[in-house]
Amino acid sequence: MAKESGIAKSIGDQKEEDMQFPDLLLLNFLSTGKKISKIKADYKERRQEHSSIRREKEQLSCDKCKFNLPAEKLCHIVEGSVNNEEGISKNFSPRGHGMLPGDILWHYVHRKGEKLEYEQGRVINEATKGFQCKDCKYYLDSYSCLLLKGKLKPEMSCAFIVKIGNGINL
């Protein structure tokens, strides 16, 4: 089963007009290469409680945010390592809020006229079924991507995947 953060950042209906403040922070990072500090983001980690009641309630945390990179314990917009299960910032943006990160990157690439470097895309060699390059609307049969420089095999994936049929219309 795919992680919540993978779903949050790759699936959803939206329009370019849906861009929200946290989405602009990703655009800023793409333009400047600088993330916002944990202090500015009001990043906090909740103390872990051993209450089963707490676990039954839906918990808002980094791992449910579309900007989370779970394997790396990183965020697209907040600097430093994040605690996936207990961390949260004021820029938390779940699925269905604003634009998908891949579509924000498309907006940036389309405007700038230059793709993002392969390494910046956080490419992985083998992804979860259903969340691979071949499932992304930005992937081309020529093993290239509209967002990232370099060649990508169908079973690979990146931090900006947008599932076919989701996000903005190209």
C-alpha positions as CSV (number, residue, x, y, z in Angstrom):
1,M,0.0,0.0,0.0
2,A,1.3,3.5,-0.8
3,K,2.2,5.9,1.9
4,E,-0.2,8.7,2.7
5,S,2.4,11.3,1.7
6,G,2.8,9.6,-1.7
7,I,-0.9,9.8,-2.3
8,A,-1.1,13.4,-1.0
9,K,1.5,14.7,-3.4
10,S,0.4,12.8,-6.5
11,I,-3.4,12.6,-6.6
12,G,-6.2,15.2,-6.6
13,D,-8.3,17.5,-8.7
14,Q,-7.2,21.1,-9.0
15,K,-6.8,24.2,-11.1
16,E,-3.9,26.6,-11.3
17,E,-6.1,29.1,-9.4
18,D,-6.0,26.7,-6.4
19,M,-2.4,27.7,-5.5
20,Q,-2.2,28.6,-1.8
21,F,0.5,30.2,0.3
22,P,2.4,27.0,1.1
23,D,2.5,26.3,-2.7
24,L,4.2,29.7,-3.2
25,L,6.8,28.6,-0.7
26,L,7.7,25.6,-2.9
27,L,7.9,28.0,-5.9
28,N,10.2,30.2,-3.9
29,F,12.4,27.2,-3.0
30,L,12.6,26.2,-6.7
31,S,13.6,29.7,-7.7
32,T,16.1,30.4,-4.9
33,G,17.2,27.0,-3.6
34,K,16.5,28.2,-0.1
35,K,14.0,26.5,2.3
36,I,12.4,28.3,5.2
37,S,13.7,27.8,8.7
38,K,11.9,25.6,11.2
39,I,11.4,28.7,13.3
40,K,9.7,30.6,10.5
41,A,7.6,27.6,9.7
42,D,6.6,27.2,13.3
43,Y,7.7,23.6,13.1
44,K,7.1,21.6,16.3
45,E,7.2,18.0,17.3
46,R,4.5,16.7,19.6
47,R,5.5,14.5,22.5
48,Q,4.6,11.0,21.8
49,E,1.8,9.8,24.1
50,H,1.1,6.1,24.6
51,S,-2.7,6.6,24.5
52,S,-4.6,4.3,22.1
53,I,-7.3,7.0,21.9
54,R,-4.8,9.5,20.4
55,R,-3.7,6.9,17.7
56,E,-7.4,6.3,16.8
57,K,-8.0,10.0,16.0
58,E,-6.7,11.4,12.7
59,Q,-3.3,12.9,13.5
60,L,-2.0,15.8,11.4
61,S,1.7,15.3,11.0
62,C,4.4,15.7,8.4
63,D,3.7,12.2,6.9
64,K,0.2,13.3,5.8
65,C,1.6,16.5,4.1
66,K,2.1,16.7,0.3
67,F,5.5,18.4,0.9
68,N,6.9,15.4,2.9
69,L,9.6,13.2,1.6
70,P,9.1,10.3,4.0
71,A,12.2,8.1,3.2
72,E,14.5,11.0,3.6
73,K,12.6,12.6,6.5
74,L,12.7,15.9,4.6
75,C,10.3,18.5,3.5
76,H,10.1,20.3,0.2
77,I,9.9,23.7,1.9
78,V,11.1,23.5,5.5
79,E,14.8,23.1,6.1
80,G,16.4,20.2,8.0
81,S,15.2,16.8,9.1
82,V,11.5,16.4,10.0
83,N,9.8,13.8,12.3
84,N,7.3,12.2,10.0
85,E,4.9,11.0,12.7
86,E,5.2,13.8,15.3
87,G,6.3,16.9,13.3
88,I,4.1,19.6,12.0
89,S,4.4,23.2,10.7
90,K,2.1,26.0,10.0
91,N,2.7,25.2,6.3
92,F,1.1,21.7,6.5
93,S,-0.7,21.1,3.3
94,P,-2.7,17.9,2.9
95,R,-4.1,16.3,-0.2
96,G,-6.8,18.4,-1.7
97,H,-5.4,21.8,-0.5
98,G,-3.7,23.9,-3.1
99,M,-1.8,22.4,-5.9
100,L,0.2,19.2,-6.2
101,P,4.0,19.6,-5.9
102,G,4.5,18.2,-9.4
103,D,2.1,20.7,-10.9
104,I,3.8,23.5,-9.0
105,L,7.1,22.3,-10.5
106,W,5.4,22.2,-13.9
107,H,4.3,25.9,-13.4
108,Y,7.9,26.8,-12.5
109,V,9.5,24.8,-15.4
110,H,7.0,26.2,-17.9
111,R,7.6,29.8,-16.8
112,K,11.5,29.4,-16.5
113,G,11.9,27.2,-19.6
114,E,14.4,24.9,-17.8
115,K,13.9,21.5,-16.2
116,L,14.9,20.7,-12.7
117,E,18.2,18.8,-12.2
118,Y,17.8,15.0,-11.9
119,E,19.2,15.0,-8.3
120,Q,16.9,17.7,-7.1
121,G,13.9,15.6,-8.2
122,R,14.8,12.9,-5.5
123,V,14.7,10.1,-8.1
124,I,14.5,6.6,-6.8
125,N,15.2,3.5,-8.9
126,E,12.2,1.4,-7.9
127,A,8.9,2.8,-6.7
128,T,5.7,1.4,-5.3
129,K,3.4,0.0,-8.0
130,G,1.0,2.7,-9.1
131,F,3.4,5.5,-8.2
132,Q,6.1,4.9,-10.8
133,C,7.2,7.2,-13.7
134,K,5.1,5.2,-16.1
135,D,2.1,6.3,-14.0
136,C,3.0,10.0,-14.1
137,K,1.4,12.5,-16.5
138,Y,4.8,14.2,-17.0
139,Y,6.6,11.0,-18.2
140,L,7.3,10.5,-21.9
141,D,7.7,7.1,-23.6
142,S,11.2,8.3,-24.6
143,Y,12.4,7.7,-21.0
144,S,12.4,11.5,-20.4
145,C,10.3,13.7,-18.2
146,L,8.8,17.1,-18.8
147,L,10.0,18.2,-15.3
148,L,13.4,16.6,-14.7
149,K,16.6,16.5,-16.8
150,G,18.0,13.0,-17.5
151,K,16.5,9.6,-18.4
152,L,14.0,7.9,-16.2
153,K,13.0,4.2,-16.5
154,P,9.3,3.3,-16.2
155,E,9.7,1.7,-12.7
156,M,11.5,4.8,-11.3
157,S,9.8,7.7,-9.5
158,C,10.6,11.1,-8.1
159,A,9.3,13.5,-5.4
160,F,7.1,15.3,-8.0
161,I,5.0,12.5,-9.5
162,V,1.5,13.4,-10.5
163,K,-0.6,10.4,-11.4
164,I,-2.2,10.4,-14.8
165,G,-5.7,12.0,-14.7
166,N,-4.9,14.1,-11.7
167,G,-3.9,17.7,-11.1
168,I,-4.1,20.5,-13.6
169,N,-4.7,20.1,-17.3
170,L,-1.6,20.4,-19.4
